[in-house]
Amino acid sequence: QVQLVESGGGLVQAGGSLRLSCVASGSIFSVNSMGWCRQTPGKQRELVAAITSGGNTNYADSVKGRFTISRDNAKNTVALQLQMNSLKPEDTAVYYCQARILVLTYWGQGTQVTVSS
């Protein structure tokens, strides 16, 4: 079991920045990768950025060059961050922290990001 608690998000004007954070606890030693996904009403949840336990990252084409994912490993927790710069109105969504252990996926509660034009 992995518990994910998110923070950050909010309302920002286009061109601004936000930082999302997620703290993972529980069976973190078994986590293969972590990431951030986002979802808007009526659409499927999409992967925004991910980072493996080895530190390899990948990003959705729509956020490359603007978003940066990072992680800090502590003894009993992992802190995952998503730095979002040059935000656009189309980045508006609920953002979810994600952790994967083999075929299992754990989710945070979600945090709203709203970018005004």
Secondary structure by P-SEA (a helix, b strand, c coil): cbbbbbbbbccccccbbbbbbbbbccccccccccbbbbbcccccccccccccccbbbbbcccccccccccccccccbbbbbbbbcccccccccbbbbbbbcccbbbbccbbbbbbcc
